[in-house]
Amino acid sequence: GAGVSQSPSNKVTEKGKDVELRCDPISGHTALYWYRQSLGQGLEFLIYFQGNSAPDKSGLPSDRFSAERTGGSVSTLTIQRTQQEDSAVYLCASSLVAGGNTIYFGEGSWLTVV
Amino acid sequence: EDKVVQSPLSLVVHEGDTVTLNCSYEVTNFRSLLWYKQEKKAPTFLFMLTSSGIEKKSGRLSSILDKKELFSILNITATQTGDSAVYLCAARGNTGTASKLTFGTGTRLQVTL
């Protein structure tokens, strides 16, 4: 696609429910990143994919968070048993290759846990 | 642990003023430094810097990197209300096969009439 596409753009969920956030990177981009931004805060790195593998998942805050990428394209970030502190904007970004290249962000998925 | 620190945290200026935003970084195996502008949700790319002392310029915005002192600045001249945004600095490090951007918390710029 022309840009990084994320869905849903907004999600309100009840505490304890599972959510899935989807990211469709720019066509041909092999590197894909997930970041989280809480209100008024900077971007917090979650996980990075090169192709379908995740060389760096050091930012995932707990075992309730997982992500996968299939076909070297679409990625899904799953949050199980959501908590109120999970409320944030989840931003996906992609770059042509890993390292040294510009990364482009999607519009984000705004998650609110009530 | 990789770290990026931006200053000031926020800034209010009058239209027409010139502003300088600061970014210092400590990352493992530094590769590049990037500046983004965030108005709503998605940060939009401004500059990528890899070499010291070479200014990158785009209209009223310019940026330069000092790899010896580990910092970068973003200058905006003749500011306009449309420049109001959060400006994010990010440093790319490279550890093994991994490559990630570490972001600062941003500088919130407000340009008033």
Contacts between the chains, C-beta under 8 A, distances in Angstrom:
chain1	res1	chain2	res2	distance
A	31	B	99	7.2
A	33	B	100	6.9
A	33	B	101	7.1
A	35	B	103	7.4
A	41	B	105	6.3
A	42	B	88	7.0
A	42	B	103	4.9
A	42	B	104	5.7
A	42	B	105	3.6
A	42	B	106	5.6
A	43	B	43	7.5
A	43	B	88	6.8
A	43	B	90	7.5
A	43	B	101	8.0
A	43	B	103	3.9
A	44	B	103	7.8
A	45	B	100	5.4
A	45	B	101	7.0
A	45	B	102	6.5
A	45	B	103	7.6
A	48	B	98	6.5
A	48	B	99	7.0
A	48	B	100	5.1
A	50	B	97	7.0
A	50	B	99	7.9
A	55	B	96	7.2
A	55	B	97	4.7
A	55	B	98	4.2
A	55	B	99	8.0
A	56	B	95	7.8
A	56	B	98	3.8
A	56	B	99	7.8
A	56	B	100	5.6
A	59	B	100	8.0
A	89	B	41	5.9
A	91	B	41	7.3
A	91	B	42	7.0
A	91	B	43	7.6
A	98	B	97	7.9
A	98	B	98	7.9
A	98	B	99	4.2
A	99	B	31	5.8
A	99	B	92	6.9
A	99	B	94	5.5
A	99	B	99	4.1
A	100	B	31	5.3
A	100	B	32	5.7
A	100	B	50	7.1
A	100	B	92	7.1
A	100	B	99	8.0
A	101	B	48	8.0
A	102	B	34	7.0
A	102	B	45	5.4
A	102	B	48	5.5
A	103	B	34	7.6
A	103	B	45	7.8
A	103	B	101	6.5
A	104	B	45	6.6
A	105	B	36	7.7
A	105	B	42	4.5
A	105	B	43	5.1
A	105	B	44	7.6
A	106	B	42	6.2
A	107	B	40	7.9
A	107	B	41	5.0
A	107	B	42	4.7
A	108	B	41	4.1
A	108	B	42	6.1
A	110	B	41	7.3
